[in-house]
Amino acid sequence: MSAMTRRVVLARFCDGPPVAEDFRIEEAPMPEPRDGQFLVRNILISVDPGTRARLSGKPSYIPPLKLGATVGAFSIGEIIDSRHPDFAPGEIVSLADGWAEHVIGDPRGFVRRITDRRLPLAAWLGVLGVSGMTAWFGLHRVANLQAGETVVVTSAAGAVGSAAGQLARIHGCKVIGVAGGPAKCDWLTGPARLDAAIDYKATGDLPAAIAAAAPEGVDVLFDNVGNAMIDRIIPLMRQNGRIVVSGQVDAYNTSDELAVEGIRNTRAFITHRLMMQGLVVFDDLPDWGAAEATMANHMVDGSLMGRWEVLPGGLEATPEAFAGLFRGENTGRRLVRLAPDPDDFPKDPS
Ligand SMILES: NC(=O)c1ccc[n+]([C@@H]2O[C@H](COP(=O)([O-])OP(=O)(O)OC[C@H]3O[C@@H](n4cnc5c(N)ncnc54)[C@H](OP(=O)(O)O)[C@@H]3O)[C@@H](O)[C@H]2O)c1
């Protein structure tokens, strides 16, 4: 009998916040690499809120997933069989092929080799992976961040937000993080060393709280949450302010585009010469290597803290781990462990 593997597939389209019953685990024959491909045994898989945009069966900024399809996700694993001359068994790679025990790697798609063994493997799925790259290119390419500016980051204790806040601080900016709950805010002003943190769930008047922390106004808003948050912060923007639209976690569960909150405060775009621009981090893929190297050095010298959690429980834990993102349960990048880390990487501290 041929070897079998397992994967998580979409069992029904999500309606509102995702629940574990939207998914099911399926057994399937072990995939076989073709020429130019390799087989990877996943070690860590990631659950990302952006995945939600594909689960309603409706068009979004990425094509919808079909029922029965493997749920797409980033992962890190070890090559166990290769039909590619440049990729050998034993190498560690990051891929984007889904919640599955085994996946096929193909360098014509997304494949990152992980060779820097100074940091735990998990760092390469969070602060040094897509999350950290979104923060880096959002701040540096989209916002053209300048030292001395005042930056507000929303969902600031999340995977993208925690990288964005710290990178802005490292760049010499004043940084205010907006997050839900005292534990997240304590982390932002403690280990992450931001200038201020605002608990939006406890603050009746968010704009007033931001204005108190930044009476000079806001030069850059790095937003992960959505239009309702942006609309409240626009009146605080300074001349030539920039708004980076990184994500819309507040809107992912609203399947009707017309029901998503709008932005009303558009007059300030004229009076204050504001700019608002989104990004898709893969547009910057050719430049990831330099950003990864700089950020890895910041992590090694202690100026940049990774923020991730690794949940046990294997593939079975993945749907519930994903659903918890929309209840604010995660601390930074949420990962699920499928296999132990290789011996030659530092042990994961979480
Ligand atoms: N543009 C790109 O290329 C790109 C690439 C990667 C990710 N992204 C986007 O970046 C954003 C952040 O990603 P991430 O992986 O770091 O996720 P994340 O920020 O960790 O997302 C989960 C967090 O979002 C917050 N949240 C959930 N529902 C909310 C709501 N209704 N209102 C306000 N906050 C809510 C919660 O934090 P609190 O407890 O603080 O509310 C929760 O812990 C996502 O929107 C993602 O899609 C964009």
The ligand as an SDF file (V2000), in Angstrom:
LIG
                    3D

 48 52  0  0  0  0  0  0  0  0999 V2000
   -0.6250   43.3550    2.6580 N   0  0  0  0  0  0  0  0  0  0  0  0
    0.0490   42.2370    2.7520 C   0  0  0  0  0  0  0  0  0  0  0  0
    0.8100   41.8390    1.8620 O   0  0  0  0  0  0  0  0  0  0  0  0
   -0.1240   41.4290    4.0000 C   0  0  0  0  0  0  0  0  0  0  0  0
    0.6910   40.3220    4.2740 C   0  0  0  0  0  0  0  0  0  0  0  0
    0.5000   39.6290    5.4690 C   0  0  0  0  0  0  0  0  0  0  0  0
   -0.5200   40.0220    6.3380 C   0  0  0  0  0  0  0  0  0  0  0  0
   -1.3030   41.0840    6.0150 N   0  0  0  0  0  0  0  0  0  0  0  0
   -2.3980   41.5360    6.8820 C   0  0  0  0  0  0  0  0  0  0  0  0
   -1.8400   42.1450    8.0120 O   0  0  0  0  0  0  0  0  0  0  0  0
   -2.8050   42.0960    9.0620 C   0  0  0  0  0  0  0  0  0  0  0  0
   -2.1320   41.6010   10.3090 C   0  0  0  0  0  0  0  0  0  0  0  0
   -1.7450   40.2590   10.1070 O   0  0  0  0  0  0  0  0  0  0  0  0
   -1.2110   39.3830   11.2990 P   0  0  0  0  0  0  0  0  0  0  0  0
   -0.9200   38.0650   10.7230 O   0  0  0  0  0  0  0  0  0  0  0  0
   -0.1840   40.1330   12.0260 O   0  0  0  0  0  0  0  0  0  0  0  0
   -2.4980   39.2350   12.1770 O   0  0  0  0  0  0  0  0  0  0  0  0
   -2.8190   39.7860   13.6180 P   0  0  0  0  0  0  0  0  0  0  0  0
   -2.6100   41.2430   13.6380 O   0  0  0  0  0  0  0  0  0  0  0  0
   -2.1260   38.9590   14.6380 O   0  0  0  0  0  0  0  0  0  0  0  0
   -4.3820   39.4410   13.5980 O   0  0  0  0  0  0  0  0  0  0  0  0
   -5.0610   38.9550   14.6880 C   0  0  0  0  0  0  0  0  0  0  0  0
   -5.3080   40.1170   15.6500 C   0  0  0  0  0  0  0  0  0  0  0  0
   -6.1670   41.0580   15.0200 O   0  0  0  0  0  0  0  0  0  0  0  0
   -6.8640   41.7570   16.0150 C   0  0  0  0  0  0  0  0  0  0  0  0
   -8.2820   41.7550   15.6600 N   0  0  0  0  0  0  0  0  0  0  0  0
   -9.0440   40.6970   15.3460 C   0  0  0  0  0  0  0  0  0  0  0  0
  -10.3050   41.1030   15.0640 N   0  0  0  0  0  0  0  0  0  0  0  0
  -10.2950   42.4480   15.1950 C   0  0  0  0  0  0  0  0  0  0  0  0
  -11.2880   43.4460   15.0390 C   0  0  0  0  0  0  0  0  0  0  0  0
  -12.5330   43.1400   14.6760 N   0  0  0  0  0  0  0  0  0  0  0  0
  -10.9420   44.7370   15.2470 N   0  0  0  0  0  0  0  0  0  0  0  0
   -9.6790   45.0540   15.6060 C   0  0  0  0  0  0  0  0  0  0  0  0
   -8.6920   44.1500   15.7670 N   0  0  0  0  0  0  0  0  0  0  0  0
   -9.0150   42.8590   15.5780 C   0  0  0  0  0  0  0  0  0  0  0  0
   -6.6720   40.9950   17.3310 C   0  0  0  0  0  0  0  0  0  0  0  0
   -5.7630   41.7530   18.1020 O   0  0  0  0  0  0  0  0  0  0  0  0
   -6.2870   42.7520   19.2500 P   0  0  0  0  0  0  0  0  0  0  0  0
   -6.4990   41.8980   20.4520 O   0  0  0  0  0  0  0  0  0  0  0  0
   -5.1830   43.7240   19.3740 O   0  0  0  0  0  0  0  0  0  0  0  0
   -7.5640   43.3140   18.7090 O   0  0  0  0  0  0  0  0  0  0  0  0
   -6.0550   39.7010   16.8920 C   0  0  0  0  0  0  0  0  0  0  0  0
   -5.1850   39.1530   17.8870 O   0  0  0  0  0  0  0  0  0  0  0  0
   -3.9180   41.1520    8.6040 C   0  0  0  0  0  0  0  0  0  0  0  0
   -5.0230   41.9120    8.2390 O   0  0  0  0  0  0  0  0  0  0  0  0
   -3.2920   40.4390    7.4220 C   0  0  0  0  0  0  0  0  0  0  0  0
   -4.2400   40.0240    6.4930 O   0  0  0  0  0  0  0  0  0  0  0  0
   -1.1180   41.7940    4.8860 C   0  0  0  0  0  0  0  0  0  0  0  0
  1  2  1  0
  2  3  2  0
  2  4  1  0
  4  5  1  0
  4 48  2  0
  5  6  2  0
  6  7  1  0
  7  8  2  0
  8  9  1  0
  8 48  1  0
  9 10  1  0
  9 46  1  0
 10 11  1  0
 11 12  1  0
 11 44  1  0
 12 13  1  0
 13 14  1  0
 14 15  2  0
 14 16  1  0
 14 17  1  0
 17 18  1  0
 18 19  2  0
 18 20  1  0
 18 21  1  0
 21 22  1  0
 22 23  1  0
 23 24  1  0
 23 42  1  0
 24 25  1  0
 25 26  1  0
 25 36  1  0
 26 27  1  0
 26 35  1  0
 27 28  2  0
 28 29  1  0
 29 30  1  0
 29 35  2  0
 30 31  1  0
 30 32  2  0
 32 33  1  0
 33 34  2  0
 34 35  1  0
 36 37  1  0
 36 42  1  0
 37 38  1  0
 38 39  2  0
 38 40  1  0
 38 41  1  0
 42 43  1  0
 44 45  1  0
 44 46  1  0
 46 47  1  0
M  CHG  2   8   1  16  -1
M  END
$$$$
